[in-house]
Amino acid sequence: MGNLKWITYSLRSGERCYFTFDEEISCFMVGICGFNLEYTHEEQSIQQIGMVLKAIRYDARTILVTAETDPNTPSSSHKSSSLVFATVVAWTGPPASTVWLDSADRLCHNPFGFTMKENVLQTTACLSGWKLGYREGSHKLNKIQAGVESSSDEKNIKVSGFSEMKDASEHIGTCHSLNAGVLAILSNSSEFAVQRCSVDASSTDFGTNHNTLTARFDFTPKYAIALLASFDVEYGVTDHKVKRFAAGNILDDHDNFTHNAYSINGHEVVFPVTLTLHDFHNKRSSINNLTFLVIASQ
């Protein structure tokens, strides 16, 4: 009998990491739990910004993941500043008949399709990479969003993406990269469950460090993970330079970002979440959306 397992590590730009499981990997996907992109010394206008995870099968039990940022993405000589929390979700042991995992890349302009051998009961997706940029020059930022989603019709799966980047002076960004990790449920299982959950931005104060995402299941989970599926943040009618942009299932503990601090209360799992876009003077921005793919197992 196989198992759905996951491993999370933090990586900085250009770093690579080996994700080694205790059994042979049947199928896998990689996703972003959270990221922090930051200019160390000063706020700056943006030309391009983003973070992409590249994953390959290294051997039967190991996935090699590399974190890549654009040269114009915020970077830092300060080791704790810009980083991404990367998660590999894998089905280990005998080949899966319950779950299917894969990746869908190049979603900027067109959806990506899969055809399965059997009907799909449920499918969902998370971000594994995104890069946006202005066509010419560097500009301030008014709004930025990126996300992925999936749907199924009998044996067919469609994965699509959406993105937007602009300032307040009609400079519009373009999508350079938009990638997804994809999960499909092929038969019912009592061992795990997945769902897509959004933070209620209207009742959330992202100016504080007490923001949470709550997911409810039909069983009492023992383990859980929240992978970033989409974000959408803006400054209203104004725009600003950027000092930091951070989002995901991460906890901002006095500028020291940590991950995997969730709590379980009966059938509920509560995750700390962050969505921060600010310059030196305008830390509070308007949060339109923050959505996750949540996996829980017994």
DAHUFEN-V548562 format. One record per backbone hydrogen bond with DSSP energy under -0.5 kcal/mol. CO is the residue of the C=O (numbers start at 1). NH is the residue of the N-H. Records with the same first field share a line. If there is no record, write none. Layout:
# DAHUFEN-V548562
CO = NH + NH
This chain:
# DAHUFEN-V548562
3 = 5 + 92
5 = 90
7 = 88
9 = 86
11 = 84
12 = 15
15 = 67
17 = 19 + 65
18 = 20
19 = 21 + 63
24 = 93
27 = 91
29 = 89
31 = 33 + 87
32 = 228
33 = 249
34 = 85
35 = 247
36 = 38 + 83
37 = 245
38 = 40
44 = 242
46 = 139
47 = 134
49 = 132
51 = 130
52 = 68
53 = 55
54 = 66
56 = 58 + 64
59 = 62
60 = 25
61 = 21
62 = 58 + 59
63 = 19 + 65
64 = 56
65 = 17
66 = 54 + 68
67 = 14
68 = 52
70 = 73
75 = 40
77 = 79
78 = 81
81 = 83
83 = 36
84 = 11 + 86
85 = 33 + 34
86 = 9
87 = 31 + 89
88 = 7
89 = 29
90 = 5 + 92
91 = 26 + 27
92 = 3
98 = 186 + 187
100 = 184
101 = 28
102 = 182
104 = 180
107 = 161
112 = 159
114 = 157
119 = 121
122 = 185
124 = 183
126 = 181
127 = 32
128 = 53
129 = 179
130 = 51
131 = 176 + 177
132 = 49
133 = 174
139 = 46
141 = 240
142 = 235
143 = 166
144 = 233
145 = 164
146 = 231
147 = 162
149 = 160
151 = 158
153 = 155 + 156
154 = 120
155 = 116
156 = 153
157 = 114
158 = 151
159 = 112
160 = 149
162 = 147
164 = 145
165 = 173
166 = 142 + 143
170 = 172
171 = 167
172 = 135
174 = 133 + 176
177 = 131
178 = 107
179 = 128 + 129
180 = 104
181 = 126
182 = 102
183 = 124
184 = 100 + 186
185 = 121 + 122
191 = 298
193 = 296
195 = 197 + 294
197 = 292
199 = 201
200 = 203
201 = 204
204 = 206
205 = 208
211 = 273
213 = 271
215 = 269
219 = 221
223 = 297
225 = 295
227 = 293
228 = 127
229 = 148
230 = 291
231 = 146
232 = 288 + 289
233 = 144
234 = 286
235 = 238
240 = 141
242 = 44
243 = 39
244 = 278
245 = 37
246 = 276
247 = 35
248 = 250 + 274
249 = 260
250 = 252
251 = 253 + 258
252 = 254
253 = 256
255 = 257
256 = 253
258 = 251
260 = 262
261 = 272
263 = 270
265 = 268
267 = 217
268 = 265
269 = 215 + 271
270 = 263
271 = 213
274 = 248
276 = 246
278 = 243 + 244
283 = 277 + 285
286 = 234 + 288
289 = 232
290 = 199
291 = 229 + 230
292 = 197 + 294
293 = 227
294 = 195
295 = 225
296 = 193
297 = 222 + 223
